[in-house]
Each structure stands twice: as structure tokens, then as C-alpha cells.
Amino acid sequence: MNGKDSYYIRFIEEALELCKKIPRYFSKYSNRIFCNHQKLVLLILKQKLKTTYRELIEILKISKIPLLIGLKRIPHHTTLVKFAKRIGSKLLEYLLPFKRAKIAGVDSTGFSVGVRSIHYLLRTKKRIYRRYIKLGLSADMQKLTILRYAINKGPRNDNKDFLKLIKDLDIDYLVADKAYSSKKNRNYILFKKKAIPIIPYKKTEGVFKFRDGKILKFDDNLYHQRSKIETIFSVIKRKFGSSLSSRSFIMQKKELIFRLVAYNIDRIVRNFLFLLEGFSKAKRG
């Protein structure tokens, strides 16, 4: 088994384990030809391999993937299309189970819709719309894994999704840029989350003071951790694509969720293989 084979086998194993958080079948009357876990893994792999539904099925025909996930036969591509439409976005949140982070970061970015280039639009003299999907993330700045997400149609103010991104997290520090600076946000982090906000002040704001007159200190060293969430955005767009191919907002949202899940699994697997390689070198040495 070479390194590449080992990576993909581990990726599929991690995806299968993660998908166990969702029921194997939604109904006792299901035909049980393909279980939810198998179809979810294939949809995650679709993002990992950056393929279309049809291309993914062709890959299944010439690979060991069906054997690894227990497929008795190759599904038709419409089976995956229908499943992707049927499964709810709320249910997919179980595929992002991490809630604990010592240092969490919050930020947002945009994903373009469709595959038409700006050059094509200019050449055909079509109007360029500011239409894109806005993704807000909270992430673990030490493990570089995604914790929570907020997906909306852009343009959109970053601050609107702030509370949603940290509401159920267990954190010690929260780093974010000036877009999230407000007394309300700092109060929430300090007194509800029992954490320390590392957010720079806007020019129009005064410093945050406690009731006893003490000033909330700003830690420059911890704030530099915030740049890591930009790294996460860069990796997602470089490895999985910066545009979404789905046409409806509901499907665009699901496509992006599967992309985030694929990113998390990729990060976990690479960290595991890195540690394994380090252990092997130390043992040989």
C-alpha cells in the first residue's frame, strides 16, 4: 500500500465513522439497497475529488471505493442527486461535531455561484451581478478544524452571524477582526461564554471597561492566531474549489456543507498520517 492509497483509505474510514451520527435508514420501509452512510460518504468524496455526479459514478466503476464502503452494486448518479435533495441541512450539522477549542477564530468569506468567468461575462457583455454565497465560520485555531458555520446569500454583514457561530461552543479565547467589534459581542463572550474576547476596537469605539473600572486587555500575540482562519479559507478554495455548481440556494448550501465536512476529514487524516510518519521515523532512529 503506498502513501496515496493509505490516505484515501483512511479518508473513507473517517467519513464512514463520522456518518454513523446519522441514522442508517430514514424509514423501516426503505429498500435498503444503499444506506444513508454510503450515500453520505459518496457525497463527501464528490467534494474531495471535485467531480460531478456522473464522473463520481465512473470513478466507482474502476476503483476500490465500493468495496471499502460496502457497496454491493454501483448506484446510478440520480440516486445521489435525489438523496442530496432529500436530506436536510440541519441533519448535516451532525457531520461537524466539534465544540471544544482553546482558541476559536471567527471570520467569513464568499463563494461564487456558477462557473462562468469574468472574461466570458465581459466578452458577451452580460451584466455582472454581485451574487455570491457568504460563508461564516468559527474554527479551532490550534487544530485548524471547522467548528460551526453560517451560510447565507451575499452581500451580508459579518456581524449578523456572530452569535450563531459561537453559541454552543466551549472556548477559552475568541479571536476576530474589527467587523465583530461591539460591546454586545464582548459582553456575550465574557459573561455568557466565560471566555476572553481578542477583538480590536473600531476607531469610533472606546475601550471596554468592567464595573470595577479595569480595562479589558488586548493580547497581540493571541490576536495573530486569527490569520489561521484565512489559511482555512484558502485551503478550502484551493483544494475543493471557490465556486458552487448547484443552482438553488438550498442545494448550494448543502454542497458547501459537504465541502466543509470534506475539509475537516482531510485535516484529521493528514494530521494522523503526519504523526504516524513521525513515530515511524523515531522508531527507526
N, C-alpha and C positions, 0 to 999 in steps of 0.2 A: 504494500500500500504506500503510495507516495504522499507527499505533503498535501497536495491539492485534493486528492481523494479523501484523505483524513479530515480536511477542513469541511468538505461538503457533507460527509457522513455525520460529523459532529453537529453541523448546522441543522441537518434534518432531525437528528435526535433531540436537540434542544427545542426545535419548533414543535415536535410531537409532544414533548413533555409540557411545554407551555400551553398547548391546545387542550390539554386534559382539564383545564379550568372551565371549559365549555362543555355542555352535555354532548355525549357521543351521538345521540339522535334526538331530534326535537319531538318526535311522535312515535308512539308504540306501533303505529301503522306504517311506518317507513319501510320501503322495500329493502333497505339495508345492504344495497349493493356497494355504496360508498358511504362511509361515516363522516360526520362533521369534521373530525380531526384530520382525516386525509384531505378533505377539500380545503380546509384552512391552511394546511401545510403547503398545498399546491398554490394557493393564492399568495402566500408569503414568498414562495420560491419565484413566482411570477415577477415580483418586485425585485428580488435579489438578482435574477437573471436578466431583468429589463427586457422581457419578451411580451408578445401579445398572447392572447388565449390560444390561438391556433398554433403559434410557434412553441408554446409550452407543451402542448399535446404531442407535437412532433419530437420534442426532446425526450419525452417519456418513453416513446417507442424505441429509442436507441440507447437508453441509459438504465442504470440500476435503481433509479428512484422508485419505480413501482414496487420493487422487492423490499426496499428499505422502509416504506410506509405501509406495506401490506396490501397493496392493490392486487386484486385478482384479475382485473381487466382494466384497460385504458379507458378513461371516461371520454365522452365527446366534449368538445370545447364549450358547447352550450350548457352542459351540466354545471360547469364552473361559473359561467355567466349568470345563470339563474340563481345559483347559490349566493353569489356576491350581491345580487339584487335583494335577495330574501333576508339575509342575515342583518340584524340591526346594529347600528353604530354603537349603541350602549353596551351591547354584548361584547363587542370587540375591545372594550376598555379592560376586560379581564386579561387581555394579552399584554397589558402593560402594568404588571403587578407591583412594581417597586414603589415604596412610600417613604423609606428612610434614607436620609442623606445628611452628612455633617454639614457640608456646604452645598446649597442649592442655588442655581442661577436661573433667571427668567429673562426671556427675550423673544423676539418674533422676527419672522421673515416672510417673503412672498414666493408663491409658486405660480408660474404662468399656466394658462389654460390653452390647450390645443398645441399643435406642432408647427403652425405657420411662423416663419421667421419674419423679423422686421424688414429684411431686404425684400421678401416676397410682398409684404403689405405695401411697401413704398413703390415697388415696381408696378403693382396692379392698382395703385392709387386708392386702396381701400383705407377706410378710416381706422386709425389705431385707437382702440378703446383701452382705458385704464382698468381692465378687468383681470383680476387675479385672485388667488386663494391665499388668505392670510393665515399663517400658522404661528401660534404662540406656544412656547414650550417652557416647562420647568425641567431642569436636568441636574443630575448629580455631578458636581464639578470635579470630584476625585475619580469616580469610576467612568465618567463620560457616558452614562446611560440616561435614557429619557424617563422622566417620572410621570408627567402629566402633559396634556395637550389641549389646545383650543383652536378649532378650525372654523373660519368664517369667510364670507365674501369680503374682498378688499375693495377700496381702501377702508381702514378701520383703525380707530385709536387703540394703541397698545394697552393702555391702562384699563380698558373695559374688561379684559380677561384676567387681570392680575389675581384677584381673589380665587377664581376658579382653578388657577394653575397651582395654588399652594394650599387650598382649603383643607385637604385631608393628609397633608404631608407631615412627617416628623423630622424637623430640621433644627440645626443649631445656628446656622447663619444663612442669610438670604442676600445674594448679590444681584444687583440690577442697575441699569443705566438711568439717566435723568428722566426718561419718559415715564418711569414708575414712581417718581418722587412726589410724595404728598403726605401730609400729616395723618390722614386716614390710613394709608398703607403702613406707615411706620407704627402707628398705634396697634394695628391689627397684628403685625409681626411680633411686636414686643409683648403685648398683653394677652393675645389670643393664642399665638403660636409659641410663646415663651422663647423666642429666638431673637437674634440680633440682626437688624437690617443694615446692610452695607450699600447704601444708595446715595449718590452725590446729590447735593442740593441744587435746585434751579436758582438762577440769578435773582428771581423775584421772591424767593423764599428766605426766611430767617432760619437759624439753626434750631434743631429740636431740643427742647428743654423738658426735663422731668419736673414733677411738682416740687421737689426739693431744690430746684434751681440748677442741678447738674446738667451739663450738655452731653448729648449723645455723641460719642467719639466716632470718627470715621477712620477705618483701618485701610490704608492704601495698599498694603500687601495682600490682604484678603480680596480687595476690590479687583486686583489684577486677575483673580481667578475667573472673573466674568468673561474674559476673552475666550475661554474654553467652549462656551456655548456657541460662539461664532464658528469654532472649529467643528462642532457637531453639525451645524447647518451646512458647512462646506462639504463635509464628508457625505452627508445625505444626498446633496445635489450632485456631487461628483460620481458617487457610486450607483445611485438609484435614479438620478435624473432630476432636473429642475422644473420640468413641466408635467402636467397631468393630462392624460389622454381621454379620460371619461368626459361625457358631455353634460350630464346633470350634476347639480351641486351635491346631491346625496351620494352619488357614485364617486365623485371627486373626493369627497370626504373619506369614504371607505378606502379608496385607492391610497390616499395619503396615510391613513392609519396603518394599513398593511406595510407601507414603506417604513414607517416608524418602528413597527414590530421587527421588520427585517433588519433594520439598523441595530436595534438592541441585541438581537441574536448574534449578528455579525460581531459586535463588540465583545459579547460574552465569550464566544468561541475563540476569537483572536487572543483575548486575554488568557484563556485556558491553555491554548497551544503555545503561547509565549512562555508561560510558567512551566509548562511541560518540557519545552526545549531547554530552558534554563536549568531545570532539575536534571535533565539527561546529561548536559554538559558538565554540571557539577559532579555528577556521579562518575563520569568518565575521567574527570580530572583528579 
